[in-house]
Amino acid sequence: MSTPNLKIENLRVSIEDKEIIKGLNLEINGGEIHAIMGPNGTGKSTLSSALMGHPKYEVTEGTATMNGEDLLDMEVDERAKSGLFLAMQYPSEVSGITNADFLRSAVNARREEGDEVSLMKFIRELDKKMDVLEMDNAFAHRYLNEGFSGGEKKRNEILQLMMIQPKIAILDEIDSGLDIDALKVVAKGVNEMRSNDFGCLIITHYQRLLNYITPDKVHVMMQGRIVKSGGPELAQRLEAEGYDWIKEELGIEDETVGQEA
């Protein structure tokens, strides 16, 4: 089995004729965790939504491939089946479908017909992953995200990640609204996934998550493109000094490209 690969070249994305992503390049391989940081409005969440196929976002130029296949030519469900996963910034509530039913359907959707996971094996695996995330087993029988707190929704996204076992995951501000205990648990779940068969892109505003999930590469996104890359020390400097030094170093004007979604 080949190492997972997500490759983005000269990506340009617009919403309602306003260009948000302006020529972005990024490559993520299995075994790597990347982090993208940047001021509000620079297109970070637009990038995640466009890669997952949200119809609101129009890709006007560039390419994105998943294991060498054209990601942009795939429907949303095909992108998920290819191994791409998005933990959303604002997970939706779905009444009438339990967590367990949703997860089992999602797991089986990526398997061949006739190779569906057995109920007993699924339950054992679900119990094990919920223990890692310190989630009460009652959550399995509650409707998907209905009545969940913000922190519970974020843990639930990581539970989905651990059960579905994607090849490349995009975590869009998975740390927002979490207290320090919940942050540590979410980070524990992501770290459990680390392997050569798994690559991850973390979109975050804060370095604090990266205290618990050490990234291989940190990228700074401004004006719709990646303007600087480095190691974990780059995130630490951003936390201490903000973004002004990058703007000054690169001659970037203090402006944003539009609202993120």
SEKOL-95399 format. One record per residue (C-alpha): chain; residue number from 1; residue in one letter; x, y, z negated. Coordinates in pm, whole numbers. Each point is the difference from the previous one (the first is absolute). Layout:
<atoms>
ATOM A NUM A X Y Z;
...
</atoms>
This chain:
<atoms>
ATOM A 1 M 0 0 0;
ATOM A 2 S 145 338 102;
ATOM A 3 T 59 282 -245;
ATOM A 4 P -295 245 -5;
ATOM A 5 N 58 323 188;
ATOM A 6 L -198 322 34;
ATOM A 7 K 154 243 248;
ATOM A 8 I -132 351 66;
ATOM A 9 E 149 216 275;
ATOM A 10 N -83 362 85;
ATOM A 11 L -350 -34 -148;
ATOM A 12 R -232 296 48;
ATOM A 13 V -344 5 -160;
ATOM A 14 S -279 258 25;
ATOM A 15 I -329 53 -173;
ATOM A 16 E -261 220 168;
ATOM A 17 D 264 124 245;
ATOM A 18 K 235 108 -281;
ATOM A 19 E 333 -180 9;
ATOM A 20 I 96 -135 -343;
ATOM A 21 I 276 -255 71;
ATOM A 22 K 259 158 230;
ATOM A 23 G 246 -260 123;
ATOM A 24 L 60 -236 -291;
ATOM A 25 N 253 -284 7;
ATOM A 26 L 19 -276 -261;
ATOM A 27 E 93 -368 -15;
ATOM A 28 I -76 -239 -288;
ATOM A 29 N 120 -358 -18;
ATOM A 30 G -79 -287 -231;
ATOM A 31 G 196 22 -323;
ATOM A 32 E -12 382 2;
ATOM A 33 I -198 247 -206;
ATOM A 34 H -19 352 140;
ATOM A 35 A -146 308 -167;
ATOM A 36 I -133 311 172;
ATOM A 37 M -22 321 -201;
ATOM A 38 G -94 351 104;
ATOM A 39 P -216 303 -79;
ATOM A 40 N -377 -9 39;
ATOM A 41 G -130 32 352;
ATOM A 42 T 304 -138 180;
ATOM A 43 G -182 -302 144;
ATOM A 44 K 94 -284 -236;
ATOM A 45 S -351 -140 -38;
ATOM A 46 T -74 73 365;
ATOM A 47 L 286 -234 86;
ATOM A 48 S -145 -286 -204;
ATOM A 49 S -351 46 140;
ATOM A 50 A 122 21 360;
ATOM A 51 L 208 -316 -35;
ATOM A 52 M -300 -188 -138;
ATOM A 53 G -222 120 286;
ATOM A 54 H -235 254 -159;
ATOM A 55 P -212 131 290;
ATOM A 56 K 24 360 -122;
ATOM A 57 Y 367 16 97;
ATOM A 58 E 112 13 363;
ATOM A 59 V 345 -124 91;
ATOM A 60 T 105 224 289;
ATOM A 61 E 357 -121 53;
ATOM A 62 G 254 -253 -118;
ATOM A 63 T -7 -365 -97;
ATOM A 64 A -51 -217 -307;
ATOM A 65 T 76 -371 13;
ATOM A 66 M -55 -277 -250;
ATOM A 67 N 242 -288 53;
ATOM A 68 G 50 122 356;
ATOM A 69 E -373 18 83;
ATOM A 70 D -179 325 81;
ATOM A 71 L -171 96 -325;
ATOM A 72 L -185 294 154;
ATOM A 73 D -174 -227 250;
ATOM A 74 M -152 -212 -278;
ATOM A 75 E -339 39 -168;
ATOM A 76 V 6 61 -377;
ATOM A 77 D -68 -365 -85;
ATOM A 78 E 273 -110 242;
ATOM A 79 R 248 228 -174;
ATOM A 80 A -88 -161 -332;
ATOM A 81 K 32 -349 150;
ATOM A 82 S 341 92 140;
ATOM A 83 G 115 49 -358;
ATOM A 84 L -48 375 -59;
ATOM A 85 F -161 107 -328;
ATOM A 86 L -111 341 -128;
ATOM A 87 A -62 73 -367;
ATOM A 88 M -218 306 30;
ATOM A 89 Q 28 320 -198;
ATOM A 90 Y -376 -8 -68;
ATOM A 91 P -127 -362 9;
ATOM A 92 S -365 -39 94;
ATOM A 93 E -267 -151 -223;
ATOM A 94 V -197 -285 157;
ATOM A 95 S -314 -108 -179;
ATOM A 96 G -123 -360 27;
ATOM A 97 I 341 -156 77;
ATOM A 98 T 209 -127 -288;
ATOM A 99 N 373 41 -18;
ATOM A 100 A 46 -376 22;
ATOM A 101 D -223 -38 307;
ATOM A 102 F 170 291 175;
ATOM A 103 L 348 -131 -73;
ATOM A 104 R -75 -355 109;
ATOM A 105 S -147 128 328;
ATOM A 106 A 303 222 55;
ATOM A 107 V 244 -283 -70;
ATOM A 108 N -182 -241 233;
ATOM A 109 A -28 263 275;
ATOM A 110 R 377 -23 48;
ATOM A 111 R -2 -381 16;
ATOM A 112 E -89 -222 294;
ATOM A 113 E -349 -150 21;
ATOM A 114 G -3 -328 -190;
ATOM A 115 D 295 110 -217;
ATOM A 116 E -199 205 -250;
ATOM A 117 V 128 6 -358;
ATOM A 118 S -192 -233 -231;
ATOM A 119 L -214 155 -270;
ATOM A 120 M 200 -157 -285;
ATOM A 121 K 335 111 143;
ATOM A 122 F -136 349 54;
ATOM A 123 I -129 25 -359;
ATOM A 124 R 332 -120 -144;
ATOM A 125 E 192 253 206;
ATOM A 126 L -241 280 -85;
ATOM A 127 D 25 -72 -373;
ATOM A 128 K 379 0 21;
ATOM A 129 K 17 333 183;
ATOM A 130 M -252 162 -235;
ATOM A 131 D 212 -108 -295;
ATOM A 132 V 303 173 155;
ATOM A 133 L -203 320 35;
ATOM A 134 E -149 -35 -349;
ATOM A 135 M -353 3 143;
ATOM A 136 D -293 -154 -183;
ATOM A 137 N -138 -302 188;
ATOM A 138 A -342 167 -6;
ATOM A 139 F 123 232 276;
ATOM A 140 A -18 -291 243;
ATOM A 141 H -378 -8 -36;
ATOM A 142 R -65 374 13;
ATOM A 143 Y -103 169 323;
ATOM A 144 L 295 133 200;
ATOM A 145 N 126 317 -176;
ATOM A 146 E -352 85 -120;
ATOM A 147 G 22 186 -329;
ATOM A 148 F 378 -44 -12;
ATOM A 149 S 215 277 -143;
ATOM A 150 G 268 150 223;
ATOM A 151 G 265 -214 -164;
ATOM A 152 E -208 -315 35;
ATOM A 153 K -48 67 370;
ATOM A 154 K 375 36 47;
ATOM A 155 R 68 -328 -182;
ATOM A 156 N -264 -160 216;
ATOM A 157 E 182 120 314;
ATOM A 158 I 318 -168 -126;
ATOM A 159 L -198 -315 -78;
ATOM A 160 Q -115 -2 363;
ATOM A 161 L 360 49 111;
ATOM A 162 M 120 -296 -208;
ATOM A 163 M -281 -230 113;
ATOM A 164 I 6 85 372;
ATOM A 165 Q 382 -11 23;
ATOM A 166 P 43 236 298;
ATOM A 167 K 323 41 192;
ATOM A 168 I 13 381 -17;
ATOM A 169 A -190 203 -263;
ATOM A 170 I -69 373 -9;
ATOM A 171 L -76 128 -350;
ATOM A 172 D -157 345 29;
ATOM A 173 E 45 185 -331;
ATOM A 174 I -60 -318 -198;
ATOM A 175 D 136 180 -306;
ATOM A 176 S -241 296 -1;
ATOM A 177 G -204 25 -318;
ATOM A 178 L 180 -282 -179;
ATOM A 179 D 122 23 -357;
ATOM A 180 I 344 -138 -76;
ATOM A 181 D -125 -345 -107;
ATOM A 182 A -208 -47 314;
ATOM A 183 L 289 129 210;
ATOM A 184 K 230 -267 -142;
ATOM A 185 V -255 -274 73;
ATOM A 186 V -54 116 359;
ATOM A 187 A 377 13 52;
ATOM A 188 K 32 -351 -144;
ATOM A 189 G -246 -128 261;
ATOM A 190 V 191 163 286;
ATOM A 191 N 333 -129 -128;
ATOM A 192 E -145 -353 -15;
ATOM A 193 M -52 27 377;
ATOM A 194 R 361 86 83;
ATOM A 195 S 148 -248 246;
ATOM A 196 N 143 -17 351;
ATOM A 197 D -353 -81 121;
ATOM A 198 F -142 329 -129;
ATOM A 199 G 67 365 80;
ATOM A 200 C -163 298 -168;
ATOM A 201 L -55 371 57;
ATOM A 202 I -86 200 -312;
ATOM A 203 I -151 345 50;
ATOM A 204 T 33 205 -318;
ATOM A 205 H 39 352 -133;
ATOM A 206 Y 194 -98 -308;
ATOM A 207 Q 326 -170 -80;
ATOM A 208 R -144 -164 -314;
ATOM A 209 L -137 -302 192;
ATOM A 210 L 345 -50 148;
ATOM A 211 N 138 -40 -351;
ATOM A 212 Y -173 -339 0;
ATOM A 213 I 11 -90 371;
ATOM A 214 T 349 74 128;
ATOM A 215 P -23 88 370;
ATOM A 216 D 266 -94 253;
ATOM A 217 K -62 321 192;
ATOM A 218 V -169 332 -81;
ATOM A 219 H -129 229 275;
ATOM A 220 V -111 361 -22;
ATOM A 221 M -289 96 225;
ATOM A 222 M -65 362 99;
ATOM A 223 Q -193 156 287;
ATOM A 224 G -114 -337 128;
ATOM A 225 R 335 -174 28;
ATOM A 226 I 271 -157 -211;
ATOM A 227 V 268 264 -52;
ATOM A 228 K 235 -171 -246;
ATOM A 229 S 73 -354 -117;
ATOM A 230 G 215 -144 -275;
ATOM A 231 G 12 -241 -291;
ATOM A 232 P -175 9 -339;
ATOM A 233 E 215 297 -103;
ATOM A 234 L -188 216 254;
ATOM A 235 A -328 -51 -189;
ATOM A 236 Q 174 88 -326;
ATOM A 237 R 129 326 145;
ATOM A 238 L -345 88 135;
ATOM A 239 E -148 -57 -344;
ATOM A 240 A 260 228 -156;
ATOM A 241 E 22 274 263;
ATOM A 242 G -313 -17 215;
ATOM A 243 Y 3 45 379;
ATOM A 244 D 139 351 42;
ATOM A 245 W 359 -120 40;
ATOM A 246 I -101 -223 292;
ATOM A 247 K -193 283 164;
ATOM A 248 E 302 228 -39;
ATOM A 249 E 244 -267 118;
ATOM A 250 L -200 -76 314;
ATOM A 251 G -142 347 65;
ATOM A 252 I -360 -115 -46;
ATOM A 253 E -261 268 -49;
ATOM A 254 D -225 -32 -303;
ATOM A 255 E -315 -120 169;
ATOM A 256 T -211 -314 24;
ATOM A 257 V -145 -168 303;
ATOM A 258 G -355 -42 -124;
ATOM A 259 Q -208 -192 -245;
ATOM A 260 E 77 -361 -74;
ATOM A 261 A -274 -257 10;
</atoms>
